């Protein structure tokens, strides 16, 4: 099922995963520092600016890219456009004013408070096997009006076979954990986990249908002495508290039979000591641990009632509300990311 690759970009946010892996079929697991055919980023325009840089590192081959932008604040609505990158081409998208690589209007205009997911997918020409020729990389920068920045590489997947039924991977036997602390005056957090389904032939992903793209996890926090503090169950999906499908999502999760939760969100803060930057829901309300680690354990063996399991990846941000911030990237293929 899934395998994890973590990139550590700053000193005061450490992310690690504890697991044992079983060998299975070959799969080129998503990465954040190598060339890929499918890239994911997180954007935020709520008193912030976001810049996404894409590079075609191939010196001989052009790449036609499909760009998808999902706005959580607009019921996870999708906007999209296509863009052509010539060999060795680089372009920066300003999410406040998105223009294409050749300087034309992209046709995508986001509201001033938009936030969510940006996906960059290489279009497969004439349905030919093209994975060896795909050489795109990307990074993102989020500038907050309070003076701090989040910077990290985009997360990427490189497909090595098609159709998806022939793709296999490894299965994780342990829960996911990430470390946190309040060094450097850290007071706020942004914990984002993206669930999505991939359409190989259409060169796009499906995220908007939140009833088919969600994951239920049990949250625990451990202090530096490894004492556990039980938290609550939460749902990660492309929703906010105003999404009209929120109640239906909560009911569906409960009806699925592996547990329930009273909250679903695209983003969370850690606890009362390091809450969410924008006042959102917490993974562990009532908890006051300032240093330790969070354990996320999946409660459902399969999160899509149709039988297709969404894949997962995420970003972890910490900031001091002033001049210091960092964001790290985490990835796992399939929702076995949180399996027993």
N, C-alpha and C positions, 0 to 999 in steps of 0.2 A: 504494500500500500504506500506509505509515505516515508520520506527520508528528509532530514533537516540539514540546512546549511545556514550558518549564522555568520554575519560580518560584524565585527566590533570596530566602531569608528572613533569612539572617544573613551577617555579613561574612567569617567565616573559613572558610566552605565555599563554594567557587565551582564551579558545574556548568555545563559548556558542551558543545555538540555540533557536530561538524564534518561537514558534508554538503553535497551538491548535490541539489536536488529537481527532479523532473520533474513537470510538471502532468499531472493525470489527472482522473477524475471527482470531483464535489464530495463532500466529507465534512466534517462539523463535528468537528474533532479534539478529543480529550479535553483538558480544561482543569482548572485548580485554583483559579481565582478568579472563575468566572462560574457562573450557574445552570445546572444539568444535570439529567438524568433517571436517571443511574446514577453512584453515588459509591463510591470504594474507599478503605479505610483499612487501616492496620497496627496490630495491638494486641499487647501483651506483658504478661503477669502474672507473669513470672519475677523476683521481687523488684522488681516494677514495678507501677504502677497505670496504667490507660488510660481516657481519657474521650473519647467521640465526641459532638460537638455537631452537630445537624441543624436547619436552619431552612427553613421554607416561606416564601419571600419574597413569595408572591402574596397580595395583600390581599383577594382575592375568592373564590379557589378552594381547596377542601380537596384534600389529596393523600393517597392510600392508599399506604403504603410497604411493600415486602417487604424485610426485614432478614435477611441471611444471614451466619453466623459460621462460619468454617472454622478448626478447631484443628489446626495442624501436628503438635502433640505427640500427637494421637489419630488418627494416620493420615489427616490432613486431613479428619476427619469434619465434616459440615455440621450445624449447628443453625440454625433459622430461626423467624421469627414475623412477623406483620403489625402495622402501627401506623398510626393515622390522625392526620394533622396538619391542623388547621383553618387558615384564612387567618392569616398573620403568626405562625404557631406556631413555637416553638423548644423543643427538648428535648435534654438531655445524658444519654447512656448511660454509666453506670459499668460497665465490662466485668466488674468483680468482683461486681456485683449488678445485673443488667440488669432494669429495670422499663420498662414502656411509657409512652408519652406521657401517658396518663391515670392513671398511678401504679399500675397493676396488674402482677402478676408476668408476665414475658414467657414463662416456661416454659423459658428457656435458662439453664442453670447450668454454668459452665465450671470445670474443675479449677483448683487454685491455681497451677499452673505452665503454664497454657495460653498459647499465642501463635499468631498467624496473621493472618487476613484478615477484615475486615468489609466487606460489600457492602450498599449501600442502593439499591434499585431501585424506581422509581415504577411502580405497577400501572396498566396501560392499561385504562380503563373501557370496557366494551362494544366492545372492539376498534376504537375510534375513533382517528383521528389526533389526538394530544393534545400534540404536542411543543411547540407554541407556548405552551401553558398550563403547562408544567413549569417550576417556579422553585424548586428546592431547592439549598441550598449546605451545606457542612459543613467541619469542621476536627477535628483530633485533638490530644490532648496525652498524652504518656507521661511519667510521673514515676518516676524511678529512686530506689531507696532510698539510693543514694550521694549524692543531692543535686542531680543534674542533670535537665534535662527535654528531651524532643524535642517540638517543636510545628511543625505545618505544616497547610496546607489539605488536605482530601481531594481525591483525583484524580477527575475526573468526565468522563463522556461524555454528549453530548446527541445523540440520534438524530433525524435530520431526514426520513428516509424509511423505509418498511418494505415488503416484507420485506428481510432483510439482503443478498439477492442483488443488490439494486439500489444498494447502498452502495459507493461507490468512494472513493479517496483518492489521496495522492501516494506515490511510491516514493522511498526514500532511496538514495543512491549511495555513502555513506560510512559508516564505523564510528562507533559512539558512544563518546564520551570523557567522563570527569568528572575534575575537578581535586581534589587533596587536599594538605594540609600539616599540620604539627604545631604551628602557631601557637597560643598560649594553652595550651600543655601537652597538646595533643590526643594521646591514647595508644590509643584504642579506636574501632572502627567497626562499623556495622551496614549492610550492603549487601543490600537486599531487592529482588527482582524477581518480580513476580506474572505468571503466565501463566493465561489463562482463555479459555473459550469462552462466547459469549453466546446465550441463548435469548430472542429478542425477544418471542415470543408468551406465554411463561410468566413474564416479568418476573423472570428469574433468570439467574445465571451458573453454569457448570460448572467446578469446580476440582478436586474430590475425585478424579476419575479421572486420576491422575498419568501414566498411560501415554498419555493423549491430550493432556496439557497440560504441555509441557516445551520448553526451548530449550537447544541446545548452542552454547557460545561459546568462542572462543579469546581468552585474556587476555594483554595486553602492558602493561608499565609503562614510562613514559618519565620521565627525570629532568628537571630544569630546563634542562639543555642539550640536551634533545630526544634524548638517547641512549636507544635502546630496550633493554629487558630482557625477554626472552621468558619467559612463564609457562606455565601448563598450560591444557588445556581443562577447562571445568566445565559442569555442567548445572544450570539453574535449574528447580525444580519444587516443588510443595507437599509436600516430604518432609523427614524428618530421618533420622538414621542408624539408627533403629529401625523405620522403615517396612517392613512385610513385602514391599512391592513394589519396594524399592530395587534389589535385584539384577536383577529383571526389567526395571526401567527402564534400568539400565546396559547390559544386553544388547540391549534394543530400540534404544537410541541407536546402539550399535555396528553392529547389523544394518541400520540405516537407510541406511548407506553413505556418510555425509558426514564421518565421524570418530567418535571415541570419547572417553570420559572415565572416570576412576576414581572420581569423586566427583559426587554430586548433592545439592543442598540448597536450602532455601528462603531461606537467608541466609548471607552470607560476611563475613569480615573482609578487609581489603585485603592486608596482608603482615605480615612479622615485626615491623615497627616500629609499625604500627597494626593490631593483630589484632582479632578479633571480640570484642565485649563479653562474650559468654557462652561464650567458649572454643571456638567453632565453626570450621568449615573456613575456609581462606584462599583468596582468589583467586590469590595468588602466593606460596606458601611458599618460604622461602629468600631472599626479596628484602628488602633493607634500605633502600630509597629512602624518605625521610621527606617529600619534597616533589616533586610532579610531577603526572602524570595517568595514569589507567587507560584503556586502549582495549579495548573489547569488540566482537569481530567474530563475527557469526553464521556457523556452519559448516554449517547445513542450510537449504536453500531452503524447506523446508516441515516443520514440526515435528509435525504430526499425521498419522499413517499413514492415517487415514480420509479425508484430503484437505481437512479444514477446519483452517486455520491459526489457532492461538490468538493472541489479542491480548496485548499486554504493557504493563506500567507498573511503576514502581518507586520506592523511597525510599532515600535515602542519609543515614545518620546518622554524626556524629562526636562524641566526648565525651572529657573528660579524666579520667573515672573519679571525679570529685568534684563540682564545682559548675557545670560548664559543658558544655553539649551543644547540638547543633543537628541538625535533620533537614530536608533538601530533598526535593522531589518531582520525579520525571521521568516522562515518558510518551512512548510511541510506539505507534501503531496497527499491528497485525500484526507478525510476526517479521522483517520487512524492516528493523526497528530496527537490526539488526547486519549488513545486507547489504553486499556489495562495491560 
